[in-house]
């Protein structure tokens, strides 16, 4: 008799030792240690017990016999199949009864076994309909609703069809329709607010750490070419203006400046061109103080008024910097400063000299006059603003700009507003999330962490984030993924609602555009500016708008959609360049936004330029009507007033500017001779067969169709 230890047997069958010992004990075997020996009989008892537990009560054997039969010089294969069923005797129950000697235990075991056997494969039909509470979200799939209501998806689709909703199994229902169909099927809908779920997921541990005072965030705003970037250059002692294309700022940027006496400030530079209204709105979204730059030698411009409105809406303190005083005659400086004060006072900015609370400081970004006074005002006002923050808490902030970097992937320039951002943190930002792989400061060095009011670049997000989007640090990646999924569903629903089918409007002219831009903030500004160019006569349809260089996929998309390619501060990769040359695709490069807008306006003008569908050859006037017969029709005598009248060309008869007849000129005669053309001032006769209501004084136009 072959014997084996419990441990070896457990390894052999791939079972845990403790679990096997429990099975042996339940089967009535006295094996309590892994070193105990198992005989063949013990194994059989264990097997019988396990089979009984699984409900196996019969064994079916199938036997197959193959043979060959010779018949009339042919060899035939024969296969005989036999099936036999053996009903198994419950030996396990007998073994347990032998071991359990107590009658009470034996009786209770039999009762429990009988109950177990009776309950196998039994189903009780519910006596009444079961009403369930179904969670309804912003978007609900057919499969989800069918599963929750315990019905087949096909049955749910049938109910929806009866309600007048045509839908497939892969489509989704909005919350209103989902509530109606759930109620129709006798269940209770419960609307789940995804915003509350998102807020709960974004909740982080509140740290009761020591509060510190962060440095103030200053946004410099004003009209284009009033000297905003030059002012920042003067404060930072840099030369950013020389690097700007076209002499204007086209990006939003942020800088950390170390001042004297240990004071620091963070400055945000915003573009002044009217196309960058979204960037200016982002600038005041998280700032503490606004510096409004106004040129002393210029009037108050629309972007200056817009900056004042942004500051008022956000209830931010404003410092007015009257720039370019070096360009004004010394005798007229006071007059120009008073003029600026008077004009701005109309918009609610009352100077301190007049009893208001707005400092007006004359400065010169070129010579540095008044810069110290301006910075002193900034520091003074920042002392009155609440700038307290908890350093030892999860980082929160805002995205300034984002781009695609070859080799690094998506790079986001951010500004931390509260807490600390550490390398390795899980960050959620809009529809993107990821683990922070690197934090790069202004100098280009990598750091391990960054505190409030410090601008840095981070690498690690799974996509390009929108400018002005808030970011949060969350505890784990699963939570980040759930937040992004909720936001993505909202984004898709909003996109579907706002996506008006332009084919419903019968507009003849459409310009398709594939747009590629270097950074996300500029992309948003350009896209909005292009959309504003659409009119009731033409549609500007942006097929695709993304950040990065023009690649092969962009060119293929332009070919299939018959679109023009527009690149702003980007270049074309080599593979795409070859396709552009081969397929002769229209490609336009720009590096200044107003030139891009002017270029698209020129394309629109060419598209809307009226095309001549026909050419007017001449105009004649009816002088007399001669006779009418069924064969030749009516004969009309005319004189050419303008141009020439040609035979075999189209004519139309005009009466009081209305067209009364249109056809082809078959017969043209002059003095009983057939001619091919008649010039101005000459009389002629024509025969009109299909129209006999010609009157003296009618005009006859001879024209030629061009297309």
Rosetta blueprint (number, residue, H / E / L):
1 X L
2 X L
3 X L
4 X E
5 X E
6 X H
7 X H
8 X H
9 X H
10 X H
11 X H
12 X H
13 X H
14 X L
15 X L
16 X L
17 X H
18 X H
19 X H
20 X H
21 X H
22 X H
23 X H
24 X H
25 X H
26 X H
27 X L
28 X L
29 X L
30 X L
31 X L
32 X L
33 X L
34 X L
35 X L
36 X L
37 X E
38 X E
39 X L
40 X H
41 X H
42 X H
43 X H
44 X H
45 X H
46 X H
47 X H
48 X H
49 X H
50 X H
51 X H
52 X H
53 X H
54 X L
55 X L
56 X L
57 X L
58 X E
59 X E
60 X E
61 X E
62 X E
63 X E
64 X E
65 X E
66 X E
67 X E
68 X E
69 X E
70 X E
71 X E
72 X L
73 X L
74 X E
75 X E
76 X E
77 X E
78 X E
79 X E
80 X E
81 X E
82 X E
83 X E
84 X E
85 X E
86 X E
87 X E
88 X L
89 X L
90 X L
91 X H
92 X H
93 X H
94 X H
95 X H
96 X H
97 X H
98 X H
99 X H
100 X L
101 X L
102 X L
103 X H
104 X H
105 X H
106 X H
107 X H
108 X H
109 X H
110 X H
111 X H
112 X H
113 X H
114 X H
115 X H
116 X H
117 X H
118 X H
119 X H
120 X L
121 X L
122 X L
123 X L
124 X L
125 X L
126 X L
127 X L
128 X L
129 X L
130 X L
131 X L
132 X L
133 X E
134 X E
135 X E
136 X E
137 X L
138 X L
139 X E
140 X E
141 X E
142 X H
143 X H
144 X H
145 X H
146 X H
147 X H
148 X H
149 X L
150 X L
151 X L
152 X L
153 X H
154 X H
155 X H
156 X H
157 X H
158 X H
159 X H
160 X H
161 X H
162 X H
163 X L
164 X L
165 X L
166 X L
167 X L
168 X L
169 X L
170 X L
171 X L
172 X E
173 X E
174 X E
175 X H
176 X H
177 X H
178 X H
179 X H
180 X H
181 X H
182 X H
183 X H
184 X H
185 X L
186 X L
187 X L
188 X E
189 X E
190 X E
191 X E
192 X L
193 X L
194 X H
195 X H
196 X H
197 X H
198 X H
199 X H
200 X H
201 X H
202 X H
203 X L
204 X L
205 X L
206 X L
207 X L
208 X L
209 X L
210 X L
211 X E
212 X E
213 X E
214 X L
215 X L
216 X E
217 X E
218 X E
219 X E
220 X E
221 X E
222 X E
223 X L
224 X L
225 X L
226 X L
227 X L
228 X H
229 X H
230 X H
231 X H
232 X H
233 X H
234 X H
235 X H
236 X H
237 X L
238 X L
239 X L
240 X L
241 X H
242 X H
243 X H
244 X L
245 X H
246 X H
247 X H
248 X L
249 X L
250 X L
251 X L
252 X L
253 X E
254 X E
255 X E
256 X E
257 X E
258 X E
259 X L
260 X H
261 X H
262 X H
263 X L
264 X E
265 X E
266 X E
267 X E
268 X E
269 X E
270 X L
271 X L
272 X L
273 X L
274 X H
275 X H
276 X H
277 X H
278 X H
279 X H
280 X H
281 X H
282 X H
283 X H
284 X L
285 X L
286 X L
287 X L
288 X L
289 X E
290 X E
291 X E
292 X E
293 X E
294 X E
295 X E
296 X L
297 X L
298 X L
299 X L
300 X L
301 X L
302 X H
303 X H
304 X H
305 X H
306 X H
307 X H
308 X H
309 X H
310 X H
311 X H
312 X H
313 X H
314 X L
315 X L
316 X L
317 X E
318 X E
319 X E
320 X E
321 X E
322 X E
323 X E
324 X L
325 X H
326 X H
327 X H
328 X L
329 X L
330 X H
331 X H
332 X H
333 X H
334 X H
335 X H
336 X H
337 X H
338 X H
339 X H
340 X H
341 X H
342 X H
343 X H
344 X H
345 X H
346 X L
347 X L
348 X L
349 X L
350 X L
351 X E
352 X H
353 X H
354 X H
355 X L
356 X L
357 X L
358 X E
359 X E
360 X E
361 X E
362 X E
363 X L
364 X L
365 X L
366 X L
367 X L
368 X L
369 X L
370 X L
371 X H
372 X H
373 X H
374 X H
375 X H
376 X H
377 X H
378 X H
379 X H
380 X H
381 X H
382 X H
383 X H
384 X H
385 X L
386 X L
387 X L
388 X E
389 X E
390 X E
391 X L
392 X L
393 X L
394 X E
395 X L
396 X E
397 X E
398 X E
399 X E
400 X E
401 X E
402 X E
403 X E
404 X E
405 X E
406 X L
407 X L
408 X L
409 X E
410 X E
411 X E
412 X E
413 X E
414 X E
415 X E
416 X E
417 X E
418 X E
419 X L
420 X E
421 X E
422 X E
423 X L
424 X L
425 X L
426 X E
427 X E
428 X E
429 X E
430 X L
431 X L
432 X E
433 X E
434 X E
435 X E
436 X L
437 X L
438 X E
439 X E
440 X E
441 X L
442 X L
443 X L
444 X L
445 X L
446 X E
447 X E
448 X L
449 X E
450 X E
451 X L
452 X L
453 X L
454 X L
455 X E
456 X E
457 X E
458 X E
459 X E
460 X L
461 X L
462 X L
463 X L
464 X L
465 X L
466 X L
467 X L
468 X L
469 X L
470 X E
471 X E
472 X E
473 X E
474 X E
475 X L
476 X L
477 X H
478 X H
479 X H
480 X H
481 X H
482 X H
483 X H
484 X H
485 X H
486 X H
487 X H
488 X H
489 X H
490 X H
491 X H
492 X H
493 X H
494 X H
495 X H
496 X H
497 X H
498 X H
499 X L
500 X L
501 X L
502 X H
503 X H
504 X H
505 X L
506 X L
507 X L
508 X L
509 X E
510 X E
511 X E
512 X E
513 X E
514 X E
515 X E
516 X E
517 X E
518 X L
519 X E
520 X H
521 X H
522 X H
523 X H
524 X H
525 X H
526 X H
527 X H
528 X H
529 X H
530 X H
531 X H
532 X L
533 X L
534 X L
535 X L
536 X L
537 X L
538 X E
539 X E
540 X E
541 X E
542 X E
543 X E
544 X E
545 X E
546 X E
547 X E
548 X L
549 X L
550 X E
551 X L
552 X H
553 X H
554 X H
555 X H
556 X H
557 X H
558 X H
559 X H
560 X H
561 X L
562 X L
563 X L
564 X E
565 X E
566 X E
567 X E
568 X E
569 X L
570 X L
571 X L
572 X E
573 X L
574 X H
575 X H
576 X H
577 X H
578 X H
579 X H
580 X H
581 X H
582 X H
583 X H
584 X L
585 X L
586 X L
587 X E
588 X E
589 X E
590 X E
591 X L
592 X L
593 X H
594 X H
595 X H
596 X H
597 X H
598 X H
599 X H
600 X H
601 X H
602 X H
603 X H
604 X H
605 X H
606 X H
607 X H
608 X H
609 X L
610 X L
611 X L
612 X L
613 X L
614 X E
615 X E
616 X E
617 X E
618 X E
619 X E
620 X E
621 X E
622 X E
623 X E
624 X E
625 X E
626 X E
627 X E
628 X E
629 X E
630 X L
631 X L
632 X L
633 X E
634 X E
635 X E
636 X E
637 X E
638 X E
639 X E
640 X E
641 X E
642 X E
643 X E
644 X L
645 X E
646 X E
647 X L
648 X L
649 X L
650 X E
651 X E
652 X E
653 X E
654 X E
655 X E
656 X L
657 X L
658 X E
659 X E
660 X E
661 X E
662 X E
663 X E
664 X E
665 X L
666 X L
667 X E
668 X E
669 X E
670 X E
671 X L
672 X L
673 X E
674 X E
675 X L
676 X L
677 X E
678 X E
679 X L
680 X L
681 X L
682 X L
683 X E
684 X E
685 X E
686 X E
687 X E
688 X E
689 X L
690 X L
691 X L
692 X L
693 X L
694 X L
695 X L
696 X L
697 X L
698 X L
699 X E
700 X E
701 X E
702 X E
703 X E
704 X E
705 X E
706 X L
707 X L
